[in-house]
Amino acid sequence: MSFLPITKEEMDARGWDQADFVYVTGDAYVDHPSFGAAILSRLLESKGYRVAMLPQPDFSSPADFRRFGRPRYAFLVTGGVVDSMVAHYTAAKRRRSDDAYTPGNLAGKRPDRACTVYARLCKEAYPDVPVVIGGIEASLRRFAHYDYWDDAVRPSILVESGADLLSFGMGEHSILEIAQAFSQGKSLRQMRGIRGLCWLSDPGEPAPPGAVSCAGFDKVRLDKTAYARASRIQLEQQDHAYGKPIVQQHGDRLLVQNPPALPLTQEELDAVAALPYERYYHPSYEAQGGVKAIEEVEFSIIHNRGCFGGCNFCSIAFHQGRVVTARSHESVLAEARQMVKNPRFKGYIHDVGGPTANFRGPACGKQLEKGVCMGKKCLFPSPCPALKADHSDYIRLLRKLREIPGVKKVFVRSGLRYDYIMADKTTHFLDELVRYHVSGQLKVAPEHISPPVLARMGKPPVQVYDRFCRAFYEATRRAGKEQYLVPYLISSHPGSTMADAVALALYLKKNHIRPEQVQDFYPTPATASTTMFYTGIDPWTMEKVFVPTDPWEKKFQRALLQYYKPENRRLCIEALIRAGREDLIGNGPHCLVQPDREYLRRLSDKEKARAIAGPRRGGQRSPARGRNPRSGGERRGQKGRNRK
């Protein structure tokens, strides 16, 4: 085994006069199956193609894109594991100071909108060489989409980048079909029938037969109702069984999305996992401090793909799909045995998970053949009667992993759907999870407690979480252990009013929960929640939704989740005034924060009235306009953690 070449010298050492594909990525080169670039490049290699890797190229000119000479077939371009804008900016749009996917954890080694920039530079370097874009950044931006950082609707990334084709989703099937077509001398036009691809029609060319049309770019950038309707069409058709081609007008051309690629079978997923990865970053990065992103994944195992959870704020359904495929026990065990031989392995498997750790197959028997029910969710608002809530196969897999010589502990750190756990008629999984697979704290994601907010999120009622909490601590007691739940929470999600934020704070106080990490809602392209954020409309129901977009209101809602922190005291006081809950400012046991008399004196009656009135839609203004609510030396709140 060896890394694929990242320099001309390494390519020459293999005796190649030319690469078939040059794979451009915004990440450092990490040859591990947690990285899509590693999977697709190794998959192409397994079929006999020569792939040269161009990680984090110099984007100041096209010179670096000529490093390997002209590729025989095409450039393959991805922005990286994370959308480049998410990698660069916090939810408050502040520039991040680090990048875990760059050697030395340094920021600035990839451009903003990396996929677009790289594709254009490929075209400058070799105008006649086809460019195929893919990965999460291209996949989520394949239609006209709201861009949080511009606060505007941008056209499809295929239009902006000048690329020839866009591969959406996980890409294994489509990339092999594309590669085969190139090797057979087929034209780009002859590749238009490949599932999992987007392409642009010629001017005036009609839509493919049977295609579904959604409102065009010029329409959705001006009409929010049209945007919401288009969003629903795009979400509904992302199914391998019944999804139809979708067309969207961009000027005089049609963006055409073919139906999604078929999910990998278990045998295909096993074969992908067995490719000859080095499972580490390229050795040239060692002198620069290595690549931090490897730390959590090097000794973790991904055992499944896809998620039928269907949370509205999550991009997994739009990218990986809602049908779950799981690897065989033999495949997972082989990977674990290989880990044990690694000299860096200390006996701890950090995670056996995936998009949702406790899913080991489709939600019901019909999904592989007939697809996931259109317009319905498997777990929301309550588990579907057809749902198979069964953890027995996952339990057997974890038991086998624990028995491998050299393995001291097997943890489960990926997200667990607690509502799926509660739908299981037995407690066997929860008992084994608590006894063997938790390292003192188990992170779960109720996200909120307010019924209207949870409904917009697509999350179960808080009563389900409460039942899970009781079951978890009862299982912990039976195991004779002291372990805790750590809830993951989102502030300022569409639908969340100040009253909802106060209700969440009171819930946290009542249940003695002090979250150290909270996340302000981060609108990323293609999710239903982002559509709500931009349009104020729920695309599933077409109902109007309150959206907290005023920067101060967002600060207040976030501060309330950590009301106990001294640096949040004055923000919480002002938030409670705005919510009309001054009864919660005081020294009583029911209060959230103690009064700050000097601060309250500085708030005039007029300013209090403004705080209570809150921002106005359209010309949204800060409460207590013209005054900084943090004046008086308060510290900024701590950074939250971004969702993958």
WOWOBEL-V431063 format. One record per backbone hydrogen bond with DSSP energy under -0.5 kcal/mol. NH is the residue of the N-H (numbers start at 0). CO is the residue of the C=O. E is the energy in kcal/mol with one decimal. If there is no record, write none. Layout:
nh: [NH:NH]
co: [CO:CO]
e: [E:E]
This chain:
nh: [10:11:12:13:13:14:15:19:20:21:22:22:23:23:24:25:27:29:30:30:31:34:35:37:38:39:40:41:42:43:44:45:46:46:47:48:50:51:52:53:55:56:63:64:65:66:68:71:72:73:74:75:76:77:78:86:87:88:89:92:95:98:101:103:104:105:106:113:116:117:118:119:120:121:122:123:124:125:128:129:131:132:132:133:135:137:138:139:140:141:144:146:147:150:151:153:153:156:158:159:160:161:163:164:165:166:167:167:174:175:176:177:178:179:180:181:182:183:184:185:190:191:193:195:196:197:198:200:203:204:210:211:213:216:219:220:221:222:223:226:227:228:229:230:231:232:233:234:235:236:237:238:242:245:246:247:248:249:252:254:255:255:256:256:257:257:268:269:270:271:272:273:274:276:278:279:281:284:285:287:288:289:291:292:293:294:296:297:299:300:302:302:303:304:306:311:313:318:319:320:323:324:326:331:332:333:334:335:336:337:338:339:340:340:341:344:348:348:349:349:350:352:356:358:359:366:369:370:370:375:376:377:383:386:387:388:389:394:395:396:397:398:399:400:401:402:403:406:407:407:408:409:410:411:412:417:420:421:422:423:423:430:431:432:433:434:435:436:436:438:441:442:443:443:446:447:453:454:455:456:457:458:463:464:465:466:467:468:469:470:471:472:473:474:475:476:477:478:479:479:480:482:483:485:486:487:489:490:494:495:496:500:501:502:503:504:505:506:507:508:509:510:511:512:513:518:520:522:523:526:527:528:530:531:532:533:534:535:537:538:541:544:548:553:554:555:556:557:558:559:560:560:561:561:562:564:567:568:571:572:573:574:575:576:577:578:579:580:583:584:585:585:590:591:592:596:599:600:601:602:602:603:607:608:609:610:611:612:613:618:619:626:628:630:633]
co: [6:7:8:9:10:11:10:49:49:73:20:51:21:75:53:77:100:27:28:279:29:31:33:34:34:35:36:37:38:39:40:41:42:43:44:43:48:20:4:22:24:53:60:61:62:63:65:18:19:19:129:21:131:23:133:82:83:84:93:89:87:104:98:289:101:102:96:110:112:113:114:115:116:117:118:119:120:121:125:72:74:130:164:76:79:133:134:135:136:138:153:151:145:146:146:144:151:140:155:155:156:157:130:130:197:132:165:195:170:171:172:173:174:175:176:177:178:179:181:180:187:188:190:258:193:165:255:253:251:201:207:244:246:248:215:216:218:218:221:222:223:224:225:226:227:228:229:230:231:232:234:236:238:256:211:254:213:252:249:247:198:253:245:254:196:255:264:265:266:267:268:269:271:274:30:30:28:281:282:284:285:284:289:99:290:291:292:293:296:350:300:352:352:324:320:456:310:314:315:315:321:304:302:327:328:329:330:331:332:333:334:335:336:337:338:341:346:408:298:347:298:300:414:355:357:363:365:365:366:372:379:307:377:383:362:386:387:390:391:392:393:394:395:396:397:398:400:403:346:405:346:435:348:436:410:415:416:417:418:419:420:426:427:428:429:430:431:431:432:440:483:440:441:485:487:445:449:450:451:452:453:453:460:460:461:462:463:464:465:466:467:468:469:470:471:472:473:474:475:476:475:480:439:441:484:443:446:518:545:492:494:496:497:498:499:500:501:502:503:504:505:506:508:507:511:488:490:520:521:523:311:311:526:527:528:529:530:531:542:536:537:535:546:549:550:551:552:553:554:555:556:557:557:558:559:561:564:565:567:568:569:570:571:572:573:574:576:575:580:581:583:592:587:583:583:594:595:596:597:598:599:601:603:604:605:606:607:608:609:616:617:623:626:627:629]
e: [-1.9:-2.7:-2.1:-0.8:-0.8:-1.8:-1.7:-1.4:-2.2:-1.5:-0.6:-3.2:-0.8:-3.4:-1.7:-0.9:-2.7:-1.0:-0.5:-2.2:-1.8:-2.5:-0.5:-0.6:-1.8:-2.6:-2.0:-2.2:-2.4:-2.4:-2.2:-2.3:-0.8:-0.9:-2.0:-2.2:-0.6:-2.5:-2.9:-3.4:-3.2:-0.5:-0.5:-1.0:-1.8:-1.4:-1.3:-3.1:-2.6:-1.4:-2.4:-2.6:-2.7:-2.2:-0.5:-2.6:-1.3:-2.0:-2.4:-2.1:-3.4:-0.9:-1.8:-2.6:-2.3:-0.9:-0.6:-0.6:-2.2:-3.0:-2.1:-2.1:-2.0:-2.4:-1.8:-1.8:-2.5:-2.6:-1.9:-0.6:-2.7:-0.5:-2.3:-2.3:-0.5:-0.6:-2.8:-2.3:-0.6:-0.9:-2.2:-3.0:-0.6:-1.9:-1.4:-3.0:-0.5:-2.5:-0.9:-2.0:-2.6:-0.9:-2.4:-1.6:-2.0:-3.0:-0.7:-2.1:-2.6:-1.6:-1.9:-2.6:-2.5:-2.4:-2.1:-2.5:-2.5:-1.5:-1.8:-2.6:-1.3:-1.2:-2.0:-2.5:-0.9:-2.4:-2.1:-2.5:-1.7:-2.4:-1.7:-3.4:-2.3:-2.8:-2.8:-1.9:-1.2:-2.3:-0.6:-1.9:-2.4:-2.2:-2.5:-2.5:-2.0:-2.0:-2.4:-2.3:-2.8:-1.7:-1.1:-1.7:-1.7:-2.2:-2.5:-2.0:-0.5:-3.3:-1.8:-3.0:-3.1:-0.6:-3.1:-0.5:-2.9:-0.6:-2.6:-2.5:-2.0:-2.0:-2.1:-1.4:-1.2:-2.5:-3.0:-0.5:-2.1:-2.2:-1.5:-1.1:-1.6:-2.4:-0.6:-2.3:-1.7:-2.0:-0.7:-2.5:-1.8:-3.0:-0.7:-2.6:-0.8:-1.7:-1.9:-3.0:-1.2:-1.3:-2.9:-1.6:-0.6:-2.1:-2.8:-2.0:-2.9:-2.1:-1.7:-2.1:-2.5:-1.7:-1.9:-1.8:-0.8:-0.6:-2.0:-1.7:-0.6:-2.5:-1.9:-0.8:-0.7:-2.1:-3.0:-1.3:-0.5:-1.1:-3.4:-0.6:-1.5:-1.4:-0.6:-0.7:-2.7:-1.9:-2.7:-1.0:-1.3:-2.6:-2.2:-2.1:-2.5:-2.4:-2.1:-2.0:-2.1:-1.1:-1.3:-2.1:-2.8:-0.7:-1.9:-0.5:-2.7:-1.9:-0.5:-1.1:-1.8:-2.4:-1.2:-0.8:-0.9:-2.6:-2.2:-3.1:-2.4:-2.0:-2.6:-0.6:-2.0:-0.6:-2.6:-0.5:-0.5:-1.7:-2.2:-1.9:-2.8:-2.2:-1.5:-1.8:-1.5:-2.5:-1.5:-0.9:-2.6:-2.2:-2.1:-2.7:-2.2:-2.3:-3.0:-2.5:-1.9:-2.4:-2.5:-2.0:-2.3:-1.8:-0.5:-1.1:-2.3:-0.6:-2.5:-2.8:-0.5:-2.5:-2.3:-2.1:-3.2:-2.5:-0.8:-2.0:-2.4:-2.3:-2.1:-2.2:-2.6:-2.0:-2.4:-2.3:-2.7:-2.1:-1.4:-3.0:-0.5:-2.0:-2.7:-0.6:-0.7:-1.1:-0.7:-2.2:-1.6:-2.0:-2.4:-2.4:-2.9:-2.5:-2.7:-0.7:-3.6:-3.0:-1.3:-2.3:-1.8:-2.7:-2.8:-2.1:-2.6:-2.1:-0.9:-0.8:-0.6:-1.3:-1.2:-1.8:-1.8:-1.4:-2.5:-2.2:-2.2:-2.2:-2.7:-2.0:-2.4:-2.2:-1.3:-3.1:-1.9:-1.8:-0.7:-2.8:-1.5:-2.2:-1.6:-0.5:-2.8:-2.4:-1.3:-0.7:-0.7:-0.9:-2.4:-2.3:-2.1:-2.3:-2.5:-2.4:-2.1:-1.4:-0.5:-1.4:-0.7:-2.3:-1.3]
